[in-house]
């Protein structure tokens, strides 16, 4: 096995090596100005000693190589090329379809038990938590429009290991979300069968509960996997076909939601809102932690950059529109639901259809139950598209087997879609919704916090493009402050915010601990604001030159005269640095609200993922092969 031959300076100071030759077969055949490597991307690079391991973990992908890869894929028009068919409307439909689904039809029953009639307030609080991360992802997608979304951004800004952890966290979160949506379909199917006359003794066979102590985590369903297998089959036909299906399904679903609001208003009783918050503010906060599960999904848009023509413009618009539409829908539906049924009588499994049965309109409940199953399907379609794109990009980077990045004649990574769909189907057959939901919330909030963290690092310490000889500039940006300072401050801010959250949710930690954590949060936030005040962006150039002498970046992605990227172009997250800091703070509070057990589960997931990285990813990383292989 060849030993890694990259010296310390090249490993730490080269954020932008030449683009790796690990694209699809058609893309790899295109002419390129990059040096040709004699080593294939399937060759393992030896890792000897702790220094090699650390250098591999922190090595960052170059900004130029990302855009050169995008340009190469754009120029590939034969087999294996991605089709760019998605418009702003398509992206918004994908985003809304991935947000409004399982959360709308499943979380009201669980969140309503905590918040009572204050359920609409809990949904508004959940929306507020997601505003800053959505705007942050909009900026990152505008500046780094590549498949993989947050994974690619973290690879550029933080390094390989952090990007690997977050990518797998996001993929696992998508798996859990798909599992919850499929289980929701199965639950509403059971409710529909009960409404049309099948006895409970028959529909109970749709779910099998194992004996204690396994029943806290597992509940067997033979129906839920069938929904996911059908969705996976359609997803393998390509994103453009899925988008057509989602358009028609989108119209039907929102007709159903409007129908529920109008029909439910007939039974609206204002007396059900008294008392408004029976469990106080603590109950509303607990409900908000559940309601937040209803909002993650807008980030799926960021993973579809390669499927649209102008991602720097389309993706931010679609993300903001998605969050606005979803918030309006959740507040409206939850308000009508609370007016229809007293909060103590909400059904936790199928709250919307059972609300009509409560008023003896069984036929209406059956109609809602049937329609609800169609609403869950777009969630599984949208999430299936996004998680496949993450795995696609990781495979291109050599961190996963190359088979996962092979594009079929539909323009789809079919093997990756099938593999992830199969895993999700197995999970949906075994796991309880309650067990899946808390971990999914913690994982997505961690990724949301890192999206705000990335904006902080990008603005205060912009990365550099590579020089002509392939060696990178120093990671200490000439246009900003040292990366190490920003990374340290941002990391401490997230950790202290998490600790502050636990002081709120665990009263035994004491008032003094809570005050200390609050002071630390304010001090770190003030330090970031001071750094922002002293950081001056410099004049920008219009483009970075690509593989054939053509510009890779347009007017929305400019770079400075010294080679570092501009921080004043494209879509920018407003109110910097306050909004990213608020986003990091609120997401960590949400993770703390999930409890110690869920935090340990997140750490367990990261440990499990780390094993895969050290067994495979660190040895086959394409960026390290590029640095280690001789140039012909």
C-alpha positions in Angstrom: 0.0 0.0 0.0 1.6 3.3 -1.0 2.3 5.6 1.9 0.9 9.1 2.1 3.6 11.4 0.7 2.1 14.8 1.4 4.2 17.0 3.7 2.7 18.9 6.7 2.5 22.2 4.9 0.7 20.8 1.9 -1.8 19.0 4.1 -2.7 21.9 6.3 -2.4 24.8 3.9 -3.9 23.3 0.7 -7.6 23.9 0.8 -7.9 23.7 -3.0 -6.0 20.8 -4.7 -6.5 20.0 -8.3 -9.9 18.5 -9.0 -10.0 14.8 -8.3 -10.8 12.5 -11.2 -13.7 10.7 -9.6 -16.7 11.9 -11.5 -19.1 9.8 -13.5 -17.7 7.8 -16.4 -18.8 10.4 -19.0 -17.7 13.3 -16.9 -14.3 11.8 -16.4 -13.8 11.4 -20.1 -14.1 15.1 -20.7 -11.0 17.2 -21.5 -9.6 19.0 -18.5 -6.7 21.3 -17.7 -6.1 19.5 -14.4 -3.1 17.2 -14.2 -3.9 13.5 -14.9 -3.2 11.2 -12.1 -1.7 7.7 -12.5 -3.5 6.3 -9.5 -7.1 5.3 -9.8 -9.6 6.5 -7.2 -10.1 2.9 -6.1 -6.5 2.8 -4.7 -6.1 2.8 -1.0 -3.8 5.4 0.5 -1.8 4.1 3.4 -2.2 5.9 6.8 0.8 5.4 9.1 1.0 7.1 12.4 -1.1 9.7 14.3 0.2 12.6 12.2 -1.1 11.1 9.0 -4.5 10.4 10.6 -4.9 14.0 11.9 -3.8 15.5 8.6 -6.3 13.4 6.7 -9.1 14.3 9.1 -8.6 18.1 8.8 -7.7 18.3 5.1 -10.2 20.5 3.3 -11.5 20.3 -0.2 -10.5 23.2 -2.5 -13.0 25.7 -3.6 -11.8 25.7 -7.2 -12.0 21.9 -7.4 -15.7 22.0 -6.4 -16.6 24.5 -9.2 -14.4 22.7 -11.7 -16.3 19.5 -10.9 -19.6 21.3 -11.4 -18.4 22.7 -14.7 -17.2 19.3 -15.9 -20.6 17.8 -15.0 -22.4 20.7 -16.7 -20.5 20.2 -19.9 -21.2 16.5 -19.9 -24.3 16.0 -22.1 -24.0 12.3 -22.7 -24.9 9.3 -20.6 -24.3 10.0 -16.9 -24.9 13.7 -17.0 -27.3 15.3 -14.5 -30.4 16.9 -16.0 -31.1 20.5 -14.9 -34.9 20.5 -15.0 -36.0 22.0 -11.7 -37.3 25.6 -11.5 -38.0 27.7 -8.4 -41.5 26.4 -8.4 -40.3 22.9 -8.7 -37.9 23.4 -5.8 -40.5 25.0 -3.7 -42.9 22.1 -4.3 -40.1 19.7 -3.4 -39.4 21.7 -0.2 -43.0 22.0 0.9 -43.7 18.4 0.1 -40.8 17.3 2.3 -41.9 19.6 5.1 -45.7 19.4 5.1 -46.5 15.7 5.5 -45.7 13.5 8.5 -45.3 16.6 10.7 -48.7 18.0 9.9 -50.6 14.7 10.3 -48.7 13.1 13.2 -47.2 15.7 15.5 -50.4 17.5 16.5 -51.5 14.5 18.6 -48.2 14.3 20.5 -47.4 18.1 20.7 -51.0 18.9 21.6 -50.7 16.7 24.7 -48.0 19.1 26.0 -49.2 22.5 24.7 -53.0 22.0 24.8 -54.8 24.7 22.9 -51.5 26.7 22.6 -50.4 24.2 19.9 -50.4 26.9 17.1 -47.9 28.9 19.3 -45.7 25.8 19.5 -45.6 25.5 15.7 -44.7 29.2 15.4 -41.9 28.7 17.9 -40.7 25.8 15.8 -40.7 27.9 12.7 -38.7 30.6 14.4 -36.0 28.1 15.3 -35.7 27.2 11.6 -35.6 30.7 10.1 -31.9 31.4 10.7 -30.7 28.0 9.5 -32.9 28.2 6.4 -31.4 31.6 5.5 -27.9 30.3 6.3 -28.4 27.3 4.0 -29.7 29.8 1.4 -26.4 31.7 1.5 -24.3 28.5 1.5 -26.2 27.1 -1.4 -25.8 30.4 -3.3 -22.0 30.4 -2.8 -21.3 26.6 -3.0 -24.0 25.2 -5.4 -23.0 21.5 -5.4 -24.7 18.2 -4.7 -24.3 17.3 -1.1 -25.4 20.6 0.4 -24.0 21.1 3.9 -21.6 18.2 3.4 -19.7 19.9 0.6 -19.7 23.2 2.5 -18.2 21.6 5.6 -15.7 19.8 3.5 -14.5 23.1 2.2 -14.6 25.0 5.5 -14.0 22.5 8.3 -12.3 19.4 6.7 -13.0 15.9 5.8 -13.9 14.3 9.1 -16.4 16.9 10.3 -18.0 16.8 6.8 -18.2 13.0 7.0 -20.0 13.0 10.4 -22.5 15.7 9.4 -23.2 14.1 6.0 -24.0 10.7 7.6 -26.0 12.5 10.4 -28.1 14.2 7.7 -28.5 10.9 5.7 -29.6 9.1 8.9 -32.0 11.9 9.7 -33.5 11.5 6.3 -33.8 7.7 6.9 -35.7 8.4 10.2 -37.9 11.0 8.5 -38.8 8.5 5.7 -39.5 5.9 8.4 -41.8 8.2 10.2 -43.7 9.1 7.0 -44.1 5.5 6.1 -45.3 4.6 9.6 -47.8 7.5 9.4 -49.2 6.0 6.1 -49.7 2.7 7.9 -51.4 4.3 10.9 -53.8 6.3 8.7 -54.5 3.1 6.7 -55.5 1.4 9.9 -57.7 4.3 10.8 -59.3 4.2 7.3 -60.0 0.5 7.6 -61.6 1.0 11.0 -63.8 3.7 9.6 -65.1 1.6 6.7 -66.1 -1.2 9.0 -63.1 -3.5 9.6 -63.0 -4.5 13.3 -60.1 -3.4 15.5 -59.1 -7.0 15.9 -58.3 -7.2 12.2 -56.5 -3.9 11.8 -54.4 -4.6 14.8 -52.4 -7.1 12.7 -51.0 -4.1 10.7 -48.8 -3.5 13.8 -47.2 -6.1 16.0 -45.8 -5.0 19.4 -43.0 -7.2 20.8 -42.8 -8.1 24.5 -41.1 -5.8 27.0 -38.5 -4.4 27.2 -38.3 -4.2 23.4 -41.6 -2.6 22.9 -40.2 0.8 23.9 -38.1 0.9 20.7 -39.7 -1.6 18.3 -43.1 -2.1 16.8 -43.3 -4.4 13.7 -45.3 -3.2 10.7 -45.6 -5.2 7.5 -47.3 -2.4 5.6 -45.0 0.6 6.1 -42.1 -0.9 4.1 -44.4 -1.4 1.0 -44.9 2.4 0.8 -41.2 3.1 0.9 -40.4 0.4 -1.7 -42.9 1.9 -4.1 -41.5 5.4 -3.6 -37.9 4.1 -4.1 -38.9 2.6 -7.4 -40.4 5.9 -8.7 -37.4 7.9 -7.4 -35.1 5.7 -9.5 -36.7 7.1 -12.6 -35.1 10.5 -12.1 -35.7 13.8 -10.4 -37.6 15.3 -13.3 -40.2 12.6 -13.3 -40.5 12.8 -9.5 -41.0 16.6 -9.9 -43.9 16.1 -12.3 -45.5 13.6 -9.9 -45.1 16.1 -7.0 -46.7 18.9 -8.9 -50.0 17.0 -9.3 -49.8 15.5 -5.8 -49.0 19.0 -4.4 -52.3 20.3 -5.8 -54.3 17.4 -4.5 -52.7 17.6 -1.0 -53.3 21.3 -0.6 -56.8 20.9 -1.7 -57.2 18.3 1.0 -55.7 20.7 3.6 -58.0 23.5 2.5 -60.9 21.1 2.7 -60.0 20.1 6.2 -59.7 23.7 7.4 -63.1 24.6 5.8 -64.9 21.5 7.0 -63.3 21.6 10.5 -64.4 25.2 10.9 -68.0 23.9 11.0 -67.2 22.3 14.4 -65.0 25.1 15.7 -65.6 25.8 19.4 -63.8 28.7 21.0 -64.4 27.1 24.5 -61.8 24.5 23.7 -59.1 27.2 24.0 -59.7 27.6 27.7 -57.4 27.2 29.5 -55.0 28.2 26.7 -51.8 26.6 28.1 -52.8 24.1 30.8 -49.2 23.0 31.3 -47.7 26.5 31.3 -44.7 27.7 29.3 -42.8 24.4 30.0 -45.6 22.5 28.2 -45.4 24.9 25.2 -41.6 24.5 25.0 -42.0 20.7 25.2 -44.6 20.9 22.4 -42.3 23.1 20.4 -39.5 20.4 20.6 -42.0 17.9 19.1 -43.4 20.5 16.5 -39.9 21.2 15.2 -39.9 17.8 13.7 -42.5 19.1 11.3 -40.2 21.8 9.8 -37.0 20.1 8.8 -37.1 19.4 5.1 -36.4 22.8 3.6 -32.7 21.9 3.6 -33.5 19.1 1.1 -33.6 21.9 -1.5 -30.0 22.6 -0.9 -29.0 19.1 -1.9 -30.6 19.5 -5.4 -28.3 22.2 -6.7 -27.1 20.0 -9.6 -30.7 19.6 -10.7 -31.4 23.3 -11.4 -29.9 25.8 -13.8 -29.3 28.8 -11.4 -28.9 27.4 -7.9 -27.5 30.7 -6.5 -30.8 32.4 -7.2 -33.3 29.6 -7.2 -32.4 27.8 -4.0 -32.6 30.7 -1.5 -35.9 31.8 -3.0 -37.3 28.3 -2.7 -36.1 27.8 0.8 -37.7 31.1 2.1 -41.0 30.3 0.2 -41.0 26.8 1.7 -40.7 28.0 5.3 -43.4 30.7 4.8 -45.9 28.3 3.2 -45.3 25.5 5.8 -45.7 27.9 8.8 -49.0 29.2 7.4 -50.3 25.7 6.9 -49.2 24.4 10.3 -50.7 27.3 12.3 -53.9 27.2 10.3 -54.5 23.4 10.6 -53.5 23.2 14.3 -55.7 26.1 15.2 -58.7 24.5 13.5 -57.9 21.1 15.1 -57.7 22.6 18.6 -61.1 24.3 18.0 -62.6 20.9 16.9 -61.5 18.7 19.7 -60.4 19.3 23.4 -56.7 18.8 23.6 -57.0 15.9 26.1 -59.0 13.9 23.6 -56.6 14.1 20.6 -55.7 10.8 19.1 -51.9 10.5 19.0 -51.8 8.2 16.0 -54.3 9.8 13.5 -55.4 13.1 15.1 -57.0 14.7 12.0 -59.2 11.8 10.9 -60.2 11.0 14.4 -61.3 14.6 15.0 -64.1 14.1 12.5 -65.1 10.8 14.1 -65.3 12.6 17.4 -68.1 14.7 15.8 -69.7 11.5 14.2 -68.6 12.4 10.7 -67.0 9.1 10.1 -67.2 9.4 6.3 -65.3 12.7 6.5 -62.7 11.1 8.7 -62.3 8.3 6.2 -61.8 10.8 3.4 -59.1 12.7 5.4 -57.4 9.4 6.3 -57.3 8.4 2.6 -56.0 11.8 1.6 -53.4 11.8 4.4 -51.7 8.8 2.9 -51.1 10.7 -0.3 -49.7 13.6 1.6 -47.1 11.4 3.2 -45.9 10.1 -0.2 -44.3 13.4 -1.3 -42.3 13.6 1.9 -40.8 10.2 1.1 -40.2 11.2 -2.5 -38.4 14.5 -1.6 -36.3 13.0 1.1 -35.4 10.1 -1.1 -34.1 12.5 -3.7 -32.0 14.5 -1.2 -30.4 11.6 0.7 -29.3 10.0 -2.6 -27.6 13.2 -3.6 -25.6 13.3 -0.4 -24.4 9.8 -0.9 -23.7 10.6 -4.5 -21.3 13.4 -3.6 -19.6 11.4 -0.9 -19.0 8.6 -3.4 -17.5 11.1 -5.9 -15.1 12.2 -3.1 -14.0 8.7 -2.5 -15.4 8.5 1.0 -17.9 5.8 -0.1 -17.6 3.1 -2.7 -17.7 4.4 -6.3 -20.7 2.2 -7.2 -22.9 4.7 -5.3 -22.0 7.5 -7.7 -22.7 5.7 -10.9 -25.4 7.5 -12.9 -27.9 5.5 -15.0 -29.6 6.6 -18.2 -32.3 8.4 -16.1 -29.6 10.7 -14.7 -30.1 9.0 -11.3 -27.6 7.3 -8.9 -29.8 4.2 -9.0 -27.7 2.0 -6.8 -27.6 4.6 -4.0 -31.3 5.2 -4.3 -32.0 1.5 -4.1 -29.7 1.0 -1.1 -31.0 3.9 0.9 -34.6 2.9 0.1 -34.0 -0.6 1.3 -32.5 0.5 4.5 -35.4 2.9 5.1 -37.9 0.1 4.4 -36.3 -2.1 7.0 -36.3 0.7 9.6 -39.9 1.5 8.9 -40.8 -2.2 9.5 -39.2 -2.2 12.9 -39.0 1.2 14.7 -41.6 3.1 16.6 -42.4 6.6 15.5 -41.6 8.0 19.0 -38.2 6.4 19.0 -37.4 7.8 15.5 -38.7 11.3 16.0 -36.5 12.5 19.0 -33.3 11.3 17.4 -34.2 12.8 14.0 -34.9 16.2 15.7 -31.5 16.2 17.5 -29.6 15.2 14.3 -31.3 17.9 12.1 -30.9 20.6 14.8 -27.2 19.8 15.0 -26.8 20.1 11.3 -28.8 23.3 11.3 -26.5 24.7 14.0 -23.5 23.8 11.8 -25.1 25.6 8.8 -25.1 28.8 10.8 -21.5 28.0 12.0 -20.4 27.7 8.4 -21.8 31.1 7.5 -19.9 32.5 10.5 -16.6 30.9 9.3 -17.2 31.8 5.7 -17.7 35.5 6.4 -15.0 36.0 8.9 -12.3 33.7 7.4 -13.0 33.3 3.6 -11.3 30.3 2.0 -8.8 30.7 -0.9 -8.7 29.2 -4.3 -5.7 27.3 -5.4 -2.7 28.7 -7.4 -1.8 27.4 -10.8 0.7 24.9 -9.3 -2.1 23.3 -7.3 -0.7 24.4 -3.9 -3.2 26.1 -1.8 -2.9 29.5 0.0 -2.6 29.7 3.7 -5.8 28.9 5.6 -5.4 32.2 7.4 -7.4 34.5 5.2 -5.9 37.8 4.1 -9.4 39.2 4.0 -10.5 38.1 7.5 -9.2 36.7 10.7 -7.4 33.4 11.5 -9.6 30.4 10.9 -8.5 28.9 14.2 -9.9 31.8 16.1 -13.3 31.7 14.4 -13.5 27.9 14.7 -12.7 28.0 18.4 -15.2 30.8 19.1 -17.9 29.2 17.1 -17.4 25.8 18.6 -17.3 27.1 22.2 -20.5 29.1 21.5 -22.3 25.9 20.4 -21.1 23.9 23.4 -21.9 26.6 25.9 -25.3 27.1 24.4 -25.9 23.4 24.7 -24.9 23.5 28.4 -27.2 26.5 29.0 -30.0 24.5 27.5 -29.5 21.7 29.9 -29.4 24.1 32.9 -32.9 25.2 31.8 -34.3 21.7 31.3 -32.5 20.2 34.4 -33.4 22.4 37.4 -31.1 20.3 39.7 -28.1 21.9 38.0 -28.8 25.1 40.0 -29.3 28.8 39.3 -25.7 29.6 39.6 -24.8 27.2 36.8 -27.5 28.7 34.6 -26.3 32.3 35.1 -22.7 31.2 34.5 -23.6 29.6 31.2 -25.7 32.6 30.1 -22.8 34.9 30.8 -20.5 32.7 28.8 -22.9 32.7 25.9 -23.1 36.5 25.9 -19.3 37.0 26.1 -18.7 34.6 23.2 -21.4 36.3 21.1 -19.8 39.7 21.9 -16.4 38.4 20.8 -17.8 37.3 17.5 -19.5 40.7 17.0 -16.2 42.4 17.7 -14.4 40.2 15.1 -17.1 41.1 12.6 -16.6 44.8 13.2 -12.9 44.6 12.6 -13.1 42.4 9.5 -13.1 44.3 6.2 -14.1 42.5 2.9 -11.9 43.4 0.0 -12.5 44.2 -3.6 -13.8 41.2 -5.7 -12.9 39.9 -9.1 -15.6 38.5 -11.4 -14.7 34.9 -11.8 -12.5 31.9 -11.1 -11.1 30.4 -14.3 -12.2 26.9 -15.0 -10.9 23.8 -16.7 -11.1 25.1 -20.3 -10.2 28.7 -19.6 -13.8 29.7 -19.0 -15.2 31.3 -15.9 -16.5 28.9 -13.3 -18.3 31.5 -11.2 -20.7 34.2 -12.3 -21.6 37.4 -10.8 -23.1 35.8 -7.7 -19.9 34.0 -6.7 -17.0 36.5 -6.8 -13.5 36.2 -5.5 -11.0 38.8 -4.3 -7.8 40.0 -5.8 -5.7 37.9 -3.4 -7.5 34.7 -4.3 -9.9 34.5 -1.3 -13.6 34.3 -1.9 -15.7 37.5 -1.6 -18.2 37.7 1.2 -20.3 40.5 -0.3 -21.9 38.7 -3.4 -24.7 36.4 -4.0 -27.5 35.8 -1.5 -26.3 36.8 2.0 -27.9 35.8 5.3 -29.1 39.1 6.8 -28.3 40.6 10.2 -24.9 39.1 10.3 -23.5 37.9 12.8 -26.6 38.2 15.0 -28.9 35.9 13.0 -26.3 33.0 12.6 -25.5 33.3 16.4 -29.2 33.2 17.2 -29.6 30.2 15.0 -26.8 28.3 16.7 -28.2 29.2 20.1 -31.7 28.1 19.4 -30.7 24.9 17.7 -28.5 23.9 20.6 -31.4 24.7 23.0 -33.6 22.4 21.0 -31.0 19.6 21.2 -30.8 20.1 24.9 -34.6 19.9 25.2 -34.5 16.4 23.6 -32.8 15.1 26.8 -29.5 13.5 27.8 -30.6 10.1 26.4 -31.0 11.5 22.9 -27.7 13.4 23.1 -26.0 10.1 24.0 -27.8 8.5 21.0 -26.4 11.3 18.7 -22.9 10.6 20.1 -23.4 6.9 19.5 -24.4 7.6 15.9 -21.2 9.7 15.4 -19.0 6.9 16.9 -20.7 4.4 14.6 -20.1 6.6 11.6 -16.4 7.2 12.7 -15.8 3.5 12.4 -16.8 3.6 8.7 -14.6 6.6 8.2 -11.5 5.0 9.6 -12.1 1.7 8.0 -12.8 3.0 4.5 -13.1 6.7 3.9 -9.7 7.8 5.2 -8.0 5.2 3.0 -9.8 6.0 -0.3 -10.4 9.7 0.0 -10.0 11.1 -3.5 -8.5 14.4 -2.3 -5.7 12.5 -0.6 -5.1 10.4 -3.7 -4.8 13.6 -5.7 -2.2 14.9 -3.3 -0.2 11.7 -3.0 -0.3 10.3 -6.5 2.5 11.2 -9.0 1.6 13.5 -11.8 2.3 12.2 -15.3 
